[in-house]
Amino acid sequence: MPFPDNHTDVKIGSITTTGRRTGRSHTVNMWFYVEDGVTYFICGDCPHSDWYANVLANRRLVFHVGDDSFQGTVQRLDDPAERRRIGERMRKKYGPFEGTIDVDHTEVQFYFEHPGIKVSKWYSPDDE
């Protein structure tokens, strides 16, 4: 299923990945953007981000937003034009970015240079 429209304007959700070394669940809060039913995430602390390394090793993640959870299979956001477009859309959704205590990167790095992922199909974790 595509990502439900009633959650597209939410600012923060969280994702749970499976640890690539430990096999344990790892949950972090995330900004996201939805376009044409595809959900996009940008790696704010790459290349040092555990969640990003985890989804590259195990392409599954669970996205929690509001009271709902969805499971999906990740694809890398490799196309430069698509990555640029999503960076523009996320900058419009979230506004200027100057770095925070946790993520000390410039706005250009975050929105346009750091790697990203996308999920095109979601399903309920209960569907397995």
Residue, then its C-alpha position, 0 to 999 in steps of 0.5 A: m500500500p502507498f503511505p496513507d495521506n493522513h500522515t503526510d503532513v506530520k513532521i516527525g516519525s520514527i523508524t526501527t531497523t534491525g542492527r546489522r551486527t547485533g540483530r537487535s531493534h534500533t529506533v530513531n526519530m526521523w524527518f520524512y517526505v512523501e511524494d506520489g505514495v513514496t516515502y523518503f528519508i535523508c541520513g542526517d548524520c551520515p556516514h556515521s549513522d547506525w540506522y543507515a548502515n542497518v538498512l543497507a545491511n537489512r533492507r527492512l524497516v518499520f516506520h512509526v507515525g502517530d499511532d500507526s506502524f508500517q513495514g517496508t523494504v528500502q531502496r537507496l535514493d541513488d538518482p541525482a535528479e530525484r535526490r535533488r528534488i526530494g531535498e528541495r521538497m524537504r527543505k520546503k517542509y522543514g525550513p532552514f537547517e543550521g545543524t543541531i546538537d545531535v547533527d552538526h551539518t550544514e543545510v546544503q549537506f543535509y538536504f542535498e549531499h547526504p544519502g537517502i532512502k525511499v520506500s514505495k510500498w508499505y504494509s502493516p507489520d501484522d500482515e506477515 
